[in-house]
Amino acid sequence: MRGVRVTEDGVQVADLPAPDPGPDDVVVKVAAAGICGSDLHLVSWGPLPVTLGHEVSGWLADGTPVAIEPVRWCGTCDRCLAGDTQLCPTATTIGISSDGGMADEVLVGPECVVPLPAGLDVLDAGLVEPVACAVHAMARARVEPGMRVAVVGGGTLGVAAVAAATHLGCEVGVVSRHPHQGAAAEAVGGRPAEGHYDVVIEAAGTSSAFATACDLARARGTIALLGTYWEDLTAPGIPLTIKELDVVACYGYGHHSGRREVEDAAALLAAVPGLAPALVTHRFGIDEAPEAFRVAADRASGAIKVVLQP
C-alpha cells in the first residue's frame, strides 16, 4: 500500500503494510485527501513516524461513500458529554497521532464516519473537515442572520467561513492577500471588506491579520480566531480595549445544538455547490505527492486547496 510520509528527503511516497483493523476499527478506501496548512508545518519539522492526512474521504467496504471526522475522542469525559468533543483531553487525530489518509487505505473508528448528503461528491468530501472548522467558528461567534461579517484571510478556512456566513444570511466582507483568493471568496458570496462589522473571522493565523480584524470590528464587536497560530500572537491593545472587543478562540469542531458540526459541514458543501470548486484548485495522484506539497506551499501559484487522489 502507498502512503505519504515525511522522510529525511522530505515528502515521499512509501510502500507500507496494508491496515490491520482491530475490533474497533473501520477500513476506508481513500478517495481524496487534502493538504492542510498543518501538514505543511509538520513537513517543516522533519521526519515523522506516521502517514500524513486528516482531510479525508472514501468508501466503506460495502461501497458507501463517506467523509471522515479524523479525531477519535473518549466519549466519557466532561467535555465529550457536553458535546465539546474537540476539547477531549485524550483525543487523537489521524495524520498526526496515527497513520492518516494520504494513502490507499486508512483505519478510523466507526464514530469517525460521516454520511454524505445527496449532492456531495466523494471526491470533494475531504473538504468536510476544514469546512467544519468554519461552521464551528460561526457557532462560537454567535453569528446570526442579518449580521455584517468580515473574514480576514482567503485560504481554505477563510473561503469556507465566507460560504458559511453567507449561507446563514449575512452580508460578508473579505480581506485576502492574493487575487485568486479574492475570486474564490467572491464566488461564494463575499465582497471586499468595507466599513465595520458585527463579527470578524480571523482566518489567517497571524498577528497582522488579527490587527486588521480589530480595525474592521465595530465597537463591542466579536473577533473569532479561526486561523491557527504557530507563533505567539501580538495583540493591538488600543483598538482591542477602546472598542471593548470580544475575542473567542475556535478549535476544530464538535457538536452544536445537538448536531455534529462535521455533518453540518457536509450539508453546507451540498447546499453551496460552488464551494468545493472555489476551494479545490489542484488535484494530484498520490504518486505526485512531492509536487503536490510544493504547489500547496506556494500560495502565489494560485493554490487554495490541493487534493491527493490515490
C-alpha positions in Angstrom: 0.0 0.0 0.0 1.2 3.5 -0.8 1.3 6.2 1.9 2.8 9.7 2.1 5.5 10.1 4.8 7.9 12.8 5.8 11.4 11.4 5.5 15.0 12.8 5.6 14.5 13.5 1.9 11.2 15.4 2.5 7.8 14.3 1.4 8.0 10.8 -0.2 5.5 8.1 -1.2 6.4 5.0 0.9 5.5 1.3 0.4 3.6 0.4 3.6 1.8 -2.6 5.0 -2.0 -2.6 4.5 -4.0 -1.6 7.6 -4.6 -4.3 10.1 -8.0 -3.4 11.7 -8.9 -4.2 15.3 -12.4 -4.8 16.6 -13.0 -1.1 17.0 -11.6 -0.1 13.6 -13.1 0.6 10.2 -11.1 0.4 6.9 -11.8 3.2 4.5 -10.6 3.0 0.9 -9.4 6.6 0.3 -10.9 8.7 -2.5 -9.3 12.0 -1.7 -7.1 13.6 1.0 -6.5 17.4 1.2 -3.2 19.0 2.1 -3.8 21.3 5.1 -1.6 24.1 6.3 -0.9 22.0 9.4 0.6 19.3 7.1 3.0 21.9 5.7 4.1 22.8 9.2 4.5 19.1 10.0 6.8 18.7 7.0 8.9 21.6 8.2 9.6 19.6 11.4 11.4 16.8 9.7 10.9 13.0 9.6 7.7 11.7 11.1 6.6 8.1 12.0 3.1 8.4 10.7 1.4 8.8 7.3 0.0 12.3 6.8 -3.6 13.3 6.0 -6.5 14.3 8.2 -8.9 15.8 5.5 -10.1 12.5 4.1 -13.0 10.9 2.2 -13.5 7.5 0.7 -15.6 4.3 0.6 -16.5 1.8 3.2 -16.1 -1.9 2.5 -19.7 -2.0 1.1 -19.0 0.9 -1.3 -20.8 3.5 0.8 -19.1 7.0 0.2 -18.2 8.8 3.4 -16.2 11.7 4.8 -14.0 11.2 7.9 -14.0 13.1 11.1 -10.3 12.5 11.9 -10.5 12.8 15.7 -11.1 9.9 18.0 -12.4 11.1 21.4 -13.2 9.2 24.6 -16.9 9.9 24.8 -16.9 9.8 28.6 -15.1 12.9 29.9 -17.0 16.0 30.9 -16.1 17.8 27.6 -17.3 14.9 25.5 -20.5 14.6 27.5 -21.1 18.4 27.0 -20.7 17.9 23.2 -17.3 19.7 23.1 -15.5 16.6 21.8 -12.8 18.7 20.2 -11.7 19.5 23.8 -11.4 15.9 24.9 -8.1 15.7 26.8 -7.3 12.2 25.3 -8.4 12.9 21.7 -6.1 11.6 19.0 -6.0 12.7 15.3 -5.2 10.6 12.3 -2.3 12.0 10.3 -0.7 13.3 13.5 -1.1 10.7 16.3 -1.6 7.8 14.0 -1.5 7.0 10.2 -3.6 9.3 8.2 -5.4 9.3 4.9 -2.8 10.2 2.3 -2.7 6.5 1.5 -4.7 3.9 -0.4 -6.5 2.9 2.8 -6.9 4.3 6.3 -8.1 3.0 9.7 -10.7 5.0 11.6 -13.2 4.5 14.4 -16.8 3.8 13.4 -17.7 7.1 15.2 -15.5 8.9 12.7 -17.6 8.0 9.7 -19.7 10.9 8.3 -22.5 10.1 5.9 -22.6 12.2 2.7 -25.8 14.1 1.8 -27.1 14.0 -1.7 -25.2 16.3 -4.0 -21.8 16.0 -2.3 -19.3 14.1 -4.4 -17.0 11.8 -2.5 -14.0 13.4 -4.3 -14.9 16.7 -2.7 -15.9 15.2 0.7 -12.4 15.6 2.2 -13.4 19.3 2.5 -15.8 18.4 5.2 -13.0 18.6 7.8 -11.8 22.2 7.1 -15.4 23.4 6.4 -16.4 22.0 9.8 -13.9 24.3 11.4 -15.6 27.3 9.7 -19.0 26.0 10.8 -17.7 25.8 14.4 -16.5 29.4 14.2 -20.0 30.6 13.3 -21.3 29.0 16.4 -18.5 30.3 18.7 -19.0 33.8 17.4 -22.8 33.5 17.7 -23.3 34.6 14.0 -27.0 35.3 13.2 -28.8 36.1 10.0 -28.6 39.8 9.1 -25.3 40.4 10.7 -22.4 42.1 8.9 -19.5 39.6 9.0 -15.9 40.1 7.8 -13.4 37.4 7.0 -9.6 38.1 7.1 -7.8 35.5 5.1 -8.5 33.9 1.7 -7.2 30.4 2.3 -9.4 27.3 2.7 -10.7 28.3 6.2 -11.4 31.9 5.0 -13.3 30.9 1.9 -15.2 28.3 3.9 -16.1 30.9 6.5 -17.4 33.3 3.8 -19.6 30.5 2.5 -20.8 29.6 6.0 -21.7 33.2 6.9 -23.3 33.9 3.6 -25.4 30.7 3.9 -26.6 32.0 7.3 -27.9 35.1 5.6 -25.1 37.6 6.5 -23.5 40.3 4.5 -19.9 39.2 4.2 -16.8 41.3 3.5 -13.4 39.8 2.8 -9.7 40.8 3.1 -7.4 38.5 1.2 -3.8 38.6 0.1 -3.9 37.1 -3.4 -6.3 37.8 -6.3 -7.2 34.2 -6.7 -8.3 34.1 -3.1 -10.5 37.1 -3.5 -12.1 35.5 -6.6 -12.8 32.3 -4.6 -14.4 34.3 -1.8 -16.5 36.2 -4.2 -17.7 33.0 -5.9 -19.3 32.0 -2.6 -20.8 35.4 -1.7 -18.0 37.6 -0.3 -17.2 41.2 -1.3 -14.2 43.4 -0.5 -14.5 44.5 3.1 -15.7 48.0 3.7 -16.7 49.7 7.0 -17.2 48.0 10.3 -18.6 44.6 11.1 -20.5 42.9 13.9 -18.3 39.8 13.7 -14.8 39.4 12.2 -13.4 35.9 11.5 -9.6 35.9 11.6 -8.7 33.0 9.3 -5.1 33.7 8.5 -3.5 33.0 11.9 -1.1 35.9 12.0 -0.6 39.0 14.2 -1.1 41.3 11.3 -4.4 39.6 10.4 -5.5 40.0 14.0 -4.7 43.7 13.8 -6.8 44.0 10.7 -9.6 42.2 12.4 -9.5 44.7 15.3 -9.7 47.6 12.8 -12.7 46.0 11.0 -14.7 45.2 14.1 -17.3 47.6 15.3 -17.4 48.8 18.9 -18.2 45.8 21.1 -18.0 43.5 18.1 -16.6 40.0 18.2 -13.4 38.6 16.7 -13.3 34.8 16.2 -9.9 33.3 15.9 -10.3 30.6 13.3 -6.7 30.6 12.0 -4.0 28.5 13.6 -1.3 30.5 15.4 2.1 28.8 15.1 3.8 31.7 16.7 2.9 34.0 19.6 0.1 36.4 18.9 0.8 40.1 19.3 -2.4 42.0 20.1 -3.0 45.7 19.2 -4.0 46.8 22.7 -5.5 50.2 21.9 -8.3 49.2 19.4 -8.9 46.0 21.4 -9.5 48.0 24.5 -11.2 51.2 23.4 -13.7 49.2 21.3 -14.3 46.7 24.1 -14.0 43.9 21.6 -14.8 40.3 22.5 -12.3 37.7 21.3 -13.3 34.0 21.0 -11.0 31.1 20.2 -12.1 28.4 17.8 -10.6 24.9 17.9 -11.7 22.3 15.5 -15.3 21.2 15.6 -17.6 19.3 17.9 -21.3 19.4 18.4 -23.7 22.4 18.4 -27.4 22.4 19.3 -27.1 18.6 19.5 -25.7 18.2 15.9 -22.3 17.1 14.8 -20.6 20.0 13.1 -19.0 17.7 10.6 -22.4 16.7 9.4 -23.4 20.4 9.2 -20.3 21.0 7.1 -21.3 18.2 4.7 -24.7 19.7 4.4 -23.2 23.1 3.7 -21.0 21.7 0.9 -24.1 20.1 -0.6 -26.2 23.3 -0.3 -23.5 25.5 -1.7 -22.4 23.7 -4.9 -19.9 26.5 -5.8 -17.9 26.0 -2.5 -15.9 22.9 -3.5 -14.8 24.2 -6.9 -13.9 27.5 -5.3 -11.7 25.7 -2.8 -10.1 22.9 -4.8 -7.6 24.5 -7.1 -5.3 21.5 -7.8 -5.7 17.7 -7.8 -2.7 15.2 -8.0 -2.3 11.5 -7.9 -0.8 10.2 -4.7 2.4 9.3 -6.6 2.8 13.0 -7.3 2.7 13.9 -3.6 6.1 15.7 -3.5 5.0 18.1 -6.3 1.5 18.5 -4.7 3.2 19.6 -1.4 5.4 22.0 -3.3 2.4 23.6 -5.0 0.4 23.7 -1.7 3.3 25.6 -0.1 3.4 28.2 -2.8 0.2 30.4 -2.4 1.4 32.6 -5.2 0.9 29.6 -7.5 -2.8 30.0 -7.2 -3.3 27.2 -4.8 -6.0 27.2 -2.2 -6.8 23.5 -1.5 -4.5 20.9 -3.1 -6.0 17.4 -3.1 -4.3 14.0 -3.5 -6.3 11.2 -5.1 -5.0 7.6 -4.8 
